[in-house]
Amino acid sequence: MNVALFGGTFDPIHLGHLAVARAARERFKLAQVHFVPAHIPPHKQSQPITAFSHRYAMVALATAGDAGFLTSLLESPEQAPDGANYTVDTVARFRRKLGKRDRLFFLIGIDAFLDIAHWREPERLLSEVEFVVVSRPGFSLADVEAALPPSLRPAEQVKQGVRRQPAAGEIVLANTTIHLLKGVAEKVSATQIRNAAARGRSLDKLVGVLVADYIKKQGLYRDGAG
């Protein structure tokens, strides 16, 4: 079967995340999408993040109505008690649970993917999982290609054609396949939601009723709470 991991801070999870998961499921015939809230993302170690227990609970609430969407503890505090979670380790742990014929995908926004060469063991990671990069207007395949570790970038003759193409389709290299997913246009961000919550505004149309109710009852994002 085809399975995807969808990692992120999810602070909080919102309707844009769910739209991405649904679009990826349809495009790649995914039997399951595992949402993986990170305990401490490496790139956000110095930033305040809502407690893992709250973020996990919100993901569980947001995905409760869809049997194909699962909430994962792969990056819970118990998995990385002394530091940050690294995607290459998460993928390795999860892959051990899969069969040889199962295909594993990893969903990621294009902004986050542009930093992929600076992740831990990027070459190994890219060989272990098929990335699904969620594109948006203004990005090209050249941007995706340039973000790869130097050892994985296409030959110069390939680059010439890549530069003229929008960020759609896929890039197939030795031991690496990167899929571009476009057309997901939910204009909502976690920062926007946190700011709205701090002002006491309604969040139903940004995160869904269950998550909005949880944020309100727990007092999250009010005066730095969370």
C-alpha positions in Angstrom: 0.0 0.0 0.0 1.0 3.7 -0.3 1.5 5.4 3.0 2.6 9.0 3.8 4.1 10.8 6.7 3.1 14.4 7.2 5.5 16.0 9.7 5.3 19.4 11.2 5.0 21.5 14.3 1.2 21.7 13.9 1.0 24.7 16.2 -1.9 24.5 15.5 -3.0 22.1 12.8 -5.4 23.9 10.4 -7.6 23.4 7.4 -4.7 24.0 5.0 -2.9 21.0 6.4 -6.0 18.8 5.9 -6.4 20.1 2.3 -2.8 19.1 1.6 -3.3 15.7 3.0 -6.5 15.1 1.0 -5.0 16.3 -2.2 -1.9 14.1 -1.7 -4.1 11.1 -0.8 -6.1 11.5 -4.0 -3.0 12.1 -6.3 -0.9 9.2 -4.9 -3.6 6.8 -3.8 -2.6 6.8 -0.2 -4.1 4.3 2.1 -3.0 6.2 5.2 -1.6 9.6 6.1 0.2 9.7 9.4 0.3 13.2 10.9 3.5 13.4 12.9 3.7 16.4 15.3 7.3 17.1 16.3 8.4 17.4 19.9 11.2 19.8 19.1 11.8 20.6 15.4 15.6 21.2 14.9 14.9 24.5 13.1 12.7 25.8 15.9 14.7 24.9 19.0 15.0 28.5 20.1 11.4 29.4 19.4 8.5 29.0 21.9 6.3 26.1 20.9 3.0 24.9 22.4 3.4 21.8 24.6 3.5 18.6 22.6 0.4 17.2 24.4 -1.7 20.1 23.2 -0.5 19.9 19.6 -1.0 16.1 19.6 -4.5 16.5 20.9 -5.4 19.1 18.3 -4.1 16.8 15.5 -6.2 13.9 16.9 -9.3 16.1 17.0 -8.7 17.5 13.4 -8.3 14.0 11.9 -10.9 12.2 14.0 -13.5 12.1 11.2 -11.3 10.4 8.7 -10.2 6.8 9.1 -7.3 7.2 6.7 -5.8 10.0 8.7 -3.8 8.9 11.8 -2.1 10.8 14.6 1.4 9.5 15.3 3.7 9.5 18.4 6.8 8.9 16.2 8.3 12.3 17.3 6.9 12.4 20.9 9.1 13.5 23.8 9.8 9.9 24.6 11.4 9.4 21.1 13.9 12.2 21.6 14.2 12.9 25.4 17.6 14.7 25.0 17.0 16.9 22.0 15.3 17.5 18.7 13.5 15.1 16.4 15.3 14.4 13.1 13.2 13.3 10.1 15.8 10.8 8.9 15.4 8.9 12.2 11.6 9.2 12.1 11.5 7.7 8.6 13.9 4.9 9.6 11.7 3.9 12.6 8.5 4.0 10.5 9.9 2.1 7.5 10.7 -0.9 9.7 7.0 -1.3 10.2 6.3 -1.5 6.5 6.3 -4.3 4.0 8.8 -4.5 1.2 6.2 -3.6 -1.4 4.8 -0.6 0.5 5.7 2.9 -0.8 6.5 5.6 1.7 5.9 9.3 1.0 6.7 12.4 3.0 4.6 15.5 2.7 6.3 18.9 3.0 5.7 22.5 1.9 8.0 23.9 -0.7 9.3 26.6 1.8 10.5 23.9 4.2 11.9 21.7 1.4 14.2 24.5 0.2 16.3 23.9 3.3 16.5 20.1 2.8 20.3 20.1 2.1 20.8 21.4 5.7 18.8 18.6 7.3 20.5 15.7 9.0 21.8 13.1 6.5 19.8 14.5 3.6 21.1 12.1 1.0 20.2 9.1 3.1 16.8 10.6 3.9 16.0 11.3 0.2 16.9 7.7 -0.7 14.6 6.3 2.0 11.3 8.1 1.2 9.6 9.8 -1.8 9.1 13.5 -1.0 5.8 15.2 -2.0 6.6 18.9 -2.1 3.5 21.1 -1.9 4.2 23.8 -4.5 2.7 27.3 -4.9 2.8 30.0 -7.5 6.2 31.7 -8.0 8.3 28.6 -7.6 9.9 26.5 -10.4 11.5 23.1 -10.7 14.8 24.9 -10.7 14.1 26.0 -7.1 13.5 22.4 -6.1 16.5 21.2 -7.9 18.8 23.9 -6.4 17.6 22.9 -2.9 19.0 19.4 -3.2 22.3 18.4 -1.7 25.0 19.0 -4.4 25.6 15.3 -4.8 22.0 14.7 -5.9 21.5 17.7 -8.3 20.7 16.9 -11.9 23.3 17.1 -14.6 23.8 20.5 -16.2 22.0 19.6 -19.4 18.9 18.7 -17.4 19.0 22.0 -15.5 18.4 24.0 -18.6 15.0 22.5 -19.2 14.1 22.5 -15.5 14.6 26.2 -15.1 11.7 26.9 -17.6 9.2 24.6 -16.0 6.8 25.5 -13.2 7.0 23.6 -9.9 4.8 20.7 -11.1 5.3 17.1 -12.0 8.3 15.2 -10.6 12.0 15.0 -10.5 13.4 11.5 -10.9 17.1 11.0 -10.0 19.2 8.0 -9.0 17.7 6.7 -5.7 15.5 9.8 -5.4 12.0 10.7 -6.6 10.5 14.1 -5.7 6.9 14.8 -6.6 5.5 18.3 -6.9 1.9 18.7 -5.7 0.2 21.9 -6.9 -3.3 23.3 -6.7 -3.7 23.3 -3.0 -4.7 26.9 -2.3 -5.9 27.1 1.4 -4.6 30.6 2.4 -4.2 30.0 6.1 -1.1 29.9 8.4 -0.5 28.9 12.0 0.8 32.4 12.7 -2.4 33.9 11.5 -4.4 31.5 13.7 -2.3 32.2 16.8 -2.7 35.9 16.3 -6.5 35.5 15.8 -6.7 33.4 19.0 -4.8 36.1 21.0 -7.4 38.6 19.9 -10.3 36.3 20.8 -11.5 36.0 17.3 -13.5 33.0 15.9 -11.2 30.2 14.6 -13.9 27.8 13.2 -13.2 28.6 9.6 -9.4 28.3 10.1 -9.0 25.1 12.1 -12.5 23.5 12.2 -14.9 23.5 15.1 -13.3 20.8 17.3 -9.9 22.3 17.2 -11.3 25.8 17.7 -13.2 24.6 20.7 -10.1 23.0 22.2 -8.0 26.1 21.7 -10.7 28.2 23.5 -11.2 25.8 26.4 -7.5 25.3 27.0 -6.7 29.0 26.6 -4.0 28.4 24.0 -2.3 31.3 22.3 -3.7 33.9 24.8 -0.9 36.1 26.3 1.7 33.5 25.4 -0.2 30.6 26.9 0.4 27.1 25.6 
